[in-house]
Amino acid sequence: MTSSSPPRGPVVGIDLGGTDIKAALVAPDGSVVHNIRRATHRERGPQAVVGAVADTAAALVAENDERTGQRLLAVGVVVPGLVDESAGVAAYSANLGWRDLPLRDLLGERLGLPVVLGHDVRAGAVAESRLGAGRGHDDFVFVALGTGIAAAHVQAGRVLRGSHDAAGELGHLVVRRTGPRCGCGSRGCLEGLASASGIARRYHRAVRLQDRNAAVTSTEQVCRLAVAGDPVARRVWNTAVSALADGLAAYTVLCDPGLIVLGGGVARAGAALTGPLRSALAARLTFKRPPEVAIAQLGTQAGCRGAALLASDRAGAGVTASAARAEAAR
């Protein structure tokens, strides 16, 4: 009788962000064997980004051959924006300049391995649900605050996708009608005010008005300056927290999550973010109990760990389905 148990083997998980590619070789027991972090190089154009992802995957395939000697099952790649997972197509990404890119097939042809394509934030939510801050919670929303902003709502271990696979685009919720122009074409989106790129850009623009030679400052530096009392940094940071509270309050009124898990680069601010955000949410949600707010336990690795889970799950499902068909044919 043919076994229907899923296969056990190493997988590669790749999280393609607007700034960095984060990737991991993951062993059959779920432990991370090796990590890679490289620049996305989106300024060089969409095809250069595809090449960077392929090179990163190839490096981890070689790493697997050297370290484990086991057959690599699959490569999971998760990307931002709109994703048609069943077709393996990156449908749209404002940050990467992609439209209808058949990324799964392009990478599969180059690597000679099964490739699974998914959405970065949904994958991060799955990873936090199984391995991180969402464990034990049947209903929570994972919010990634990186180059862009997006969310994924998890209920009973499943991520809500929406009728067109486009649920969770929280970053494009308009929170300030007179706010900055967003890459999506709208004005005043949450992403332009509270993402890592939005915070750094707004601070740099403000200080350049005072000093034309001012250096570019990261979000982490803006946060540190705000905590230290720098008036410009404090104004930019407080605006970001206020905008984020507006977006999350609106989401809470509509969807009533029990927990909000914050991930991405901005979440590295820790208490400097969660403290004022909890107070701002409580002030806005006057008629109901606000959700808990926690920092993601997997940090910036949530996406690539989720991509690895996606690859492992799909590889197992594929072998199980094949076994079932073989058994039915007997």
Beta strands, then each sheet from edge to edge (+ up, - down):
strand 1: 11-16
strand 2: 20-26
strand 3: 32-39
strand 4: 75-79
strand 5: 82-84
strand 6: 89-93
strand 7: 98-101
strand 8: 115-119
strand 9: 139-145
strand 10: 149-155
strand 11: 158-159
strand 12: 259-263
strand 13: 292-295
sheet 1: 3+ 2- 1+ 4+ 8+
sheet 2: 5+ 6- 7+
sheet 3: 11+ 10- 9+ 12+ 13+
end
